[in-house]
């Protein structure tokens, strides 16, 4: 079927990049296969991460089908766009259906994007990963690629006001070498290796990032272990627990 929605959305995103004069650094995009299925597993620090993770596959001319919570598909504005771009809804009450849809897409030769941390990391470090990305790659016999994003949290992240007009922001996109599921027959072990590779890429992106916080009030986007004022991983986990309790009360 022709792609009627995705190409205009990409054009709009690239226009936004130019208008805001974002300073994009993209490395490793050649790792994304030009044909056949693949899983892109990205860290998650911003509500905009799907845009930039997808841009990491642009050099290979691939359209990434992202797995996203079903509430996004139910929204009157985002819903038609998400369905038009053939993204995959995730209903946590019926996770098997979402998983099977993703595996089917991979077997058809699609590239599927996953955020295996499941939610945005408030600490801006890599949280524990769900095993779904590894299991999908194994089931479809396709490569699994770690993707590190950095700088996107400065535009829009959890617990902070969004700043979608912010200009000249450096954004880093690092695509790591593919992991062959044939070399990682155990999903849990593959997930451990994925986390190690993803954390190394994120650490590199942080260390090489061309800007530092302008002062104490601007240090919120820097992780605590680098001297920033973002929550530590333990503090972030407690904030997530409080958020879940509030949502279910």
C-alpha positions in Angstrom: 0.0 0.0 0.0 1.3 3.5 -0.7 2.6 5.6 2.1 0.3 8.6 2.2 0.8 9.9 5.7 4.4 9.1 6.8 6.3 11.0 4.0 4.5 14.4 4.7 5.1 13.9 8.5 8.8 13.4 7.8 8.9 16.5 5.7 7.2 18.5 8.5 9.7 17.1 11.0 12.7 18.1 8.8 11.1 21.6 8.3 10.9 21.9 12.1 14.6 20.9 12.4 15.5 23.7 9.9 13.3 26.3 11.5 14.7 25.6 15.0 18.2 25.2 13.5 18.7 22.0 15.6 22.3 20.9 15.7 21.8 17.2 14.7 24.6 14.7 15.1 23.8 11.3 13.6 26.3 8.5 13.7 25.9 4.8 12.8 22.8 5.2 10.7 24.4 2.9 8.1 23.8 0.0 10.6 20.1 0.2 9.8 19.5 -2.4 7.0 18.2 -1.1 3.8 15.9 -4.1 3.4 14.4 -6.6 5.7 13.1 -6.4 9.3 15.0 -5.0 12.2 14.3 -3.8 15.8 15.5 -0.4 16.9 15.7 -0.2 20.7 16.2 3.3 22.0 16.7 4.9 25.3 13.8 7.2 26.3 14.3 10.7 27.7 11.7 12.7 25.9 8.2 12.7 24.4 9.9 13.5 21.0 12.2 10.5 21.0 10.2 8.7 18.3 10.9 11.5 15.8 14.6 11.4 16.3 15.0 7.7 16.6 13.1 7.4 13.3 15.4 10.0 11.8 18.3 7.6 12.6 16.9 5.3 9.9 16.6 8.1 7.3 19.9 7.4 5.6 18.8 3.8 4.9 15.4 5.1 3.6 13.5 3.1 6.1 10.2 4.1 7.8 10.1 3.0 11.4 6.9 1.5 12.9 6.9 2.5 16.5 5.2 0.7 19.4 3.2 3.3 21.4 0.6 3.1 24.1 -2.9 2.8 22.8 -4.0 6.0 24.4 -2.1 7.9 21.7 -4.1 6.1 19.0 -7.3 7.0 20.8 -6.5 10.8 20.6 -8.6 12.7 18.0 -5.5 14.3 16.5 -2.6 11.9 17.0 -4.7 8.8 16.5 -5.3 9.2 12.7 -1.6 10.1 12.2 -0.4 7.1 14.2 -2.6 4.7 12.3 -1.7 6.4 9.0 2.0 5.9 9.7 1.2 2.2 10.6 2.6 2.4 14.1 1.7 -0.4 16.5 -0.6 0.3 19.5 0.4 -1.3 22.8 -2.4 -2.2 25.1 -0.8 -3.3 28.4 -3.9 -5.2 29.3 -3.6 -7.3 26.1 0.2 -7.2 25.5 0.2 -10.5 23.5 -1.7 -8.9 20.7 0.7 -5.9 20.4 3.7 -8.3 20.5 2.3 -10.5 17.8 1.5 -7.5 15.6 5.1 -6.3 16.0 6.5 -9.7 15.1 4.3 -10.0 12.1 5.5 -6.5 10.9 9.1 -7.6 11.4 8.5 -10.8 9.4 7.0 -8.7 6.6 10.4 -6.8 6.5 9.4 -3.7 8.5 11.7 -1.8 10.9 10.0 -1.7 14.3 11.0 0.9 17.0 10.8 0.1 20.7 11.5 1.9 23.9 12.4 -1.0 26.1 12.5 1.1 29.3 8.7 1.4 28.7 8.6 4.9 30.2 10.7 8.1 30.1 13.7 7.9 32.3 13.5 10.8 34.8 17.2 10.3 35.7 18.3 10.4 32.1 20.2 7.2 32.6 19.2 3.8 31.1 16.7 2.0 33.3 16.0 -1.7 33.5 14.9 -3.0 30.1 11.9 -5.1 29.3 12.7 -8.3 27.3 10.2 -7.6 24.5 12.7 -6.1 22.1 15.0 -9.1 22.3 12.1 -11.6 22.2 10.7 -10.0 19.0 14.1 -10.0 17.3 14.5 -13.6 18.1 11.0 -14.6 17.0 11.4 -12.8 13.7 15.1 -13.7 13.3 16.0 -10.0 12.6 18.8 -7.8 14.0 18.4 -5.8 17.2 20.1 -2.3 17.1 20.6 -0.1 20.2 19.9 3.6 19.6 21.1 6.3 22.0 19.4 9.7 22.0 20.6 12.8 23.9 19.5 16.4 24.0 15.8 15.7 23.2 14.9 16.0 26.9 15.8 19.7 26.7 12.8 20.2 24.4 10.1 18.2 26.2 10.3 15.6 28.9 8.4 14.3 31.9 7.8 16.8 34.7 9.1 19.8 32.8 7.4 22.4 30.7 7.8 21.7 27.0 9.9 24.1 24.9 9.1 23.3 21.3 10.4 26.7 20.1 13.9 26.2 21.6 16.5 27.0 18.9 20.0 25.7 18.2 19.6 22.7 20.6 22.2 20.0 19.9 20.6 16.6 19.4 22.7 13.4 19.3 21.5 10.2 17.6 23.9 7.2 17.8 22.9 3.9 16.2 24.9 1.0 17.5 26.1 -2.2 15.8 23.3 -4.8 15.2 23.0 -7.7 17.5 22.3 -11.0 15.8 19.7 -13.0 17.7 21.4 -16.2 16.5 24.3 -15.2 18.8 22.0 -14.5 21.7 19.5 -17.4 22.0 18.4 -16.4 25.5 16.2 -13.3 25.6 17.2 -12.4 29.2 20.9 -12.5 28.4 20.3 -10.6 25.1 18.5 -7.9 27.1 21.4 -7.6 29.5 23.8 -7.2 26.6 21.4 -4.7 25.0 21.4 -2.6 28.2 25.2 -2.7 28.4 25.5 -1.5 24.8 22.8 1.1 25.1 24.2 2.5 28.4 27.7 2.8 26.7 26.2 4.7 23.8 24.2 7.0 26.0 27.3 7.6 28.2 29.3 8.5 25.0 26.6 10.8 23.8 26.5 12.6 27.2 30.3 12.9 27.4 30.7 14.2 23.9 27.6 16.6 24.0 28.8 20.0 22.9 27.0 22.0 25.7 26.9 22.0 29.4 24.2 23.5 31.7 24.4 27.3 31.8 24.1 27.4 35.5 22.4 25.7 38.5 18.9 26.5 37.2 19.7 24.9 33.9 21.3 21.8 35.3 17.9 19.9 35.4 18.6 18.1 32.1 22.0 16.8 33.2 22.1 13.4 35.1 23.2 13.5 38.7 26.3 11.4 38.1 27.6 14.2 35.8 26.8 16.9 38.3 23.3 17.8 37.1 20.2 18.1 39.3 18.1 15.4 37.6 16.8 12.8 40.0 19.2 9.9 40.8 18.0 6.5 39.5 16.7 5.6 42.9 14.8 9.0 43.3 13.4 8.6 39.8 12.2 5.1 40.6 10.4 6.4 43.6 8.8 9.2 41.5 7.6 6.6 39.1 6.1 4.5 41.9 4.2 7.5 43.2 2.9 8.3 39.8 1.6 4.7 39.4 -0.1 4.9 42.8 -1.7 8.2 41.9 -2.9 6.8 38.5 -4.6 3.8 40.1 -6.0 5.6 43.2 
